[in-house]
Amino acid sequence: MLAEMERRTVPPAAERLKRIAILVSGHGRGSNMQAIVDACKDGRIRGEVVLVLGTRAGAPALERARQAGVPTAVLKPGAASDASHYGDRMLALLTERGVDLLCLAGYMRLLPRRVVAAYRWRAMNVHPALLPRFGGKGMYGEAVHRAVLDAGVSHSGCTVHFVDDQYDHGPSIVQTQVPVLDGDSPETLAARVLPQEHRTYVEAVALFCDGRVSVRDGCVVISPARGDAG
């Protein structure tokens, strides 16, 4: 009888909260991280953030995570010759926490190859432009918005994409457009894009945690929500 009761109280795997880890930079404010944490807490994402991993002990994003009651850890990358060991240590931490989804939020390095392989189609990043344009090595922060303005395009936006072994290269999951206005500076454009980063990242993570995201032939497919017609 006890065994039967225990079986009944364990939810099906599809209904369990996904365990999320977030990688942050040494200097970023952590606003995208905070958006994901908040959405998990209020039920917009059927997941829980079980680890925020940073590269520097004094990072503002790590302090923000601690204030939100989220476990944190510091993993310093070290020298280039230490890249393999760095990947091993990162993967060990993620495995120890039982992480289902890895989210990059201001993390400026390429994800170690071992981690990319272990988290194929389970690692995401947000980029402050409409990929595939305005991405690649060195394209982050003000540099992205300045490049958008220099190109004279009418719209920018943000992209949440799966992570592979190249900068800003994996399949796009969700994109949101933001108009470029006359007189925009990199700062004003960034201020308009950032709230959409928060919203779009939460949307992409929620889709993943609902089991609605898959990759076929290198392209993302979003399945209908349960109960949707068609």
C-alpha positions in Angstrom: 0.0 0.0 0.0 2.8 2.4 0.9 4.6 1.7 -2.4 1.4 2.3 -4.3 0.9 5.7 -2.5 4.4 6.7 -3.3 3.9 5.9 -7.0 0.8 8.0 -7.1 2.5 11.0 -5.5 5.4 11.1 -8.0 4.4 13.3 -11.0 5.0 12.1 -14.5 8.4 13.1 -15.9 6.7 15.5 -18.4 5.1 17.4 -15.5 8.2 17.8 -13.3 9.8 21.2 -13.1 12.8 21.5 -15.4 16.0 22.2 -13.6 17.7 25.3 -15.0 21.3 26.6 -14.6 22.2 30.1 -15.8 25.7 31.2 -16.8 26.5 34.9 -16.2 29.4 37.2 -16.9 31.8 38.7 -14.5 30.5 42.3 -15.0 26.8 42.1 -16.2 23.9 43.2 -14.0 22.1 40.0 -14.4 18.7 41.4 -15.6 18.1 38.5 -18.1 18.9 36.0 -15.3 16.5 37.8 -13.0 13.8 37.7 -15.6 14.1 33.9 -15.8 14.2 33.5 -12.0 11.1 35.6 -11.6 9.2 33.7 -14.3 10.0 30.4 -12.6 8.8 31.7 -9.3 5.5 33.1 -10.6 4.7 30.0 -12.7 5.2 31.5 -16.2 8.0 28.9 -16.6 7.5 25.4 -15.4 11.0 25.2 -14.1 13.3 26.1 -11.3 16.7 27.8 -11.3 19.0 25.5 -9.4 22.3 27.2 -10.1 23.7 30.5 -11.3 27.3 30.0 -12.4 29.7 32.9 -12.8 33.3 33.5 -13.7 34.2 36.0 -11.0 33.3 36.0 -7.3 32.3 39.6 -7.1 30.0 39.6 -10.2 26.9 41.7 -9.7 24.8 39.0 -11.3 25.9 36.5 -8.7 25.0 38.9 -5.9 21.6 39.4 -7.5 21.1 35.7 -7.6 22.0 35.3 -3.9 19.5 38.0 -3.0 16.9 36.0 -4.9 17.7 32.9 -2.9 19.3 31.0 -5.8 22.3 28.8 -5.3 25.5 30.2 -6.9 29.0 29.0 -7.8 32.1 30.5 -9.3 34.2 28.7 -11.9 37.2 30.7 -13.3 38.1 29.8 -16.9 41.8 30.0 -16.4 44.4 29.8 -19.2 43.6 28.6 -22.7 45.6 25.5 -22.0 43.1 24.7 -19.2 40.1 24.8 -21.5 39.5 21.0 -21.3 39.7 21.0 -17.6 37.4 24.0 -17.4 34.8 22.1 -19.5 35.1 19.1 -17.3 34.5 21.1 -14.1 31.6 22.9 -15.6 30.0 19.7 -16.8 30.5 18.1 -13.4 28.7 21.0 -11.7 25.8 20.8 -14.1 25.5 17.0 -13.7 25.7 17.2 -9.9 22.7 19.6 -9.9 20.8 17.5 -12.4 20.5 20.4 -14.9 18.0 20.0 -17.8 18.5 23.4 -19.4 21.5 25.7 -19.5 20.9 29.4 -20.2 23.6 31.9 -21.0 22.9 35.4 -19.8 25.8 37.7 -20.5 28.3 34.8 -20.6 30.9 36.0 -23.2 32.9 32.9 -23.8 32.3 30.0 -26.1 30.7 27.2 -24.2 33.3 24.3 -23.7 32.9 21.6 -26.4 32.2 18.9 -23.8 29.3 21.0 -22.4 28.0 21.8 -25.9 28.0 18.0 -26.7 26.3 17.1 -23.4 23.7 19.8 -23.7 23.0 19.7 -27.5 19.7 21.5 -28.0 19.5 22.1 -24.2 21.6 25.2 -24.0 20.3 28.7 -25.0 21.6 32.2 -25.3 20.0 35.6 -25.9 21.5 38.1 -28.4 20.5 41.7 -28.7 19.9 41.7 -32.5 18.1 39.7 -35.2 20.5 36.9 -36.0 22.1 35.9 -38.3 23.0 39.6 -38.8 25.1 41.5 -36.2 26.4 38.4 -34.4 29.8 36.7 -34.0 32.9 37.1 -32.0 33.2 40.6 -30.4 29.5 41.4 -31.1 28.0 42.1 -27.8 26.7 45.1 -25.8 27.2 48.5 -27.4 29.1 47.1 -30.4 25.9 45.3 -31.6 23.7 48.3 -31.4 26.3 50.6 -33.0 26.6 48.1 -35.9 22.8 48.1 -36.3 22.7 51.8 -36.5 25.6 52.0 -38.9 23.9 49.6 -41.2 20.9 51.9 -41.5 18.3 49.1 -41.0 14.7 49.9 -39.9 14.4 47.2 -37.3 16.6 45.5 -34.7 15.5 43.3 -31.9 16.7 40.2 -30.1 17.1 36.5 -30.7 17.1 33.5 -28.4 18.9 30.6 -30.0 20.4 27.3 -29.2 24.1 27.3 -28.4 26.7 25.5 -30.5 30.5 25.7 -30.8 30.4 29.1 -32.6 29.4 32.5 -31.5 25.8 33.4 -32.0 25.4 30.6 -34.5 22.9 27.9 -33.3 19.3 27.6 -34.5 17.0 30.5 -33.5 14.1 29.7 -31.2 12.3 33.0 -30.8 12.9 36.5 -32.2 11.3 39.8 -31.4 11.6 42.9 -33.5 12.2 46.4 -32.2 12.0 49.5 -34.5 15.0 51.7 -35.0 14.0 55.3 -34.5 15.4 58.5 -36.0 18.0 59.9 -33.7 18.6 56.6 -31.9 22.0 56.1 -30.3 23.4 52.8 -29.2 22.2 53.6 -25.7 18.6 54.4 -26.6 18.4 51.4 -28.9 19.8 49.1 -26.2 17.2 50.5 -23.7 14.4 49.6 -26.1 15.8 46.1 -26.9 16.6 45.0 -23.3 13.0 44.6 -22.0 12.2 42.5 -25.1 15.3 40.4 -24.3 13.7 39.6 -20.9 10.3 38.8 -22.4 11.7 36.8 -25.3 14.1 34.8 -23.2 11.2 33.9 -20.8 9.1 32.8 -23.7 11.8 30.5 -25.1 12.6 28.9 -21.8 8.9 28.4 -21.1 8.4 26.7 -24.5 11.4 24.4 -23.7 10.1 23.5 -20.2 6.7 22.7 -21.7 8.3 20.3 -24.1 7.3 22.2 -27.2 10.8 22.9 -28.7 12.6 20.4 -31.0 15.2 20.7 -33.8 14.7 19.1 -37.1 17.2 19.4 -40.0 18.9 22.2 -38.1 15.8 24.3 -37.7 13.7 24.8 -34.6 10.1 23.5 -34.6 7.6 24.8 -32.0 4.8 22.3 -31.3 1.3 23.5 -30.5 0.3 23.9 -26.9 -1.9 21.1 -25.4 -5.5 21.6 -26.4 -4.7 23.9 -29.4 -6.7 23.1 -32.5 -4.9 21.7 -35.5 
